[in-house]
């Protein structure tokens, strides 16, 4: 199934509905589009960030209108309004109903079950990305010079700083919580082992690796930023330190722009900068096309919670869904 929404696809996600998982697309025109046909005008402007609601029902988006909005097929609910400030980054913690969002140099935390709960954490430089640790206790904020780690519910605190020179623009914890990964503004990833703060340099990319996905219950990390999907080993206490990455689906003159996976399996999905979508079973590394037609670069990619379907979107508004071949 394919369609064209004629607006940049900021995010593709899978929301829960009565029949299982429903694909949802957040767009640059401020709308949220549901697989079932519902359309919600969530923002007066572009959607800049998005995450699945902790309940699994609908999605939460941040816009350049300063609003944080919960969209479901029945309509939209404004959760926060920062009055025209851009909501650049967002993260959600399902088990505790916390949502974190960033505008400029400040990270805000709200508890969706407690309207009176609010925390704000200031930074010296702008925050580009957010991630909750697997237990939902701490938030990592990617900023210039490294990562700031905050306890999500504590009001007065100083963050633990994991320093590394340069601009950090993405954040992800490993599923076991032992490692924290960042994508850099330069052509590299960086990581830290949280037990001792040891640095992990993960370079060699021909392009900027913006997208990351863990597979095999955290044993492997796949990233974009190369002619194929770059896969790093993460099993063991040292993660990728002293080990080399593999590349899957290498194709000259094409760059992988997005990666996604069902974390419990070895099935990897990749979207390219020439508009195609493929998947690979890493045991065999044979790539199969889910979308063979070329087009605008893929900007959003997701795998359904049951691992059965894929949704994607591109920079011109094209969107599609496909089932994994059996």
Buried (B, 14 or more C-beta within 10 A) or exposed (E): EEBEBEBBBBBBBBBBBEEEBBBBBBBBBBBBBBBEEBEBEBBEBBBBBBBBBBBBBBBBBBBBBBBBBBBBBEEBEEBBEBEEBBBBBBBBBBEBBBBBBBBBBBBBBBBBEEEEEEBEBEBEEBBBBBBBBBEBBBBBBBBBBBBBBBBBBEEEEEBBEBEBEBBBBBBBBBBEBBBBBBBBEBBBBBBBBBEEEEBBEBEBBEBBBBBBBBBBEBBBBBBBBBBBBBBBBBEEEBBBBEEEBBBBBBBEEBBBBBBBBBBEBBBBBBBBBBBBBBBBBBEEBEBEEBBEEEBBBBBBBBBBBEBEBBBBBBBBBBBBBBEBEE
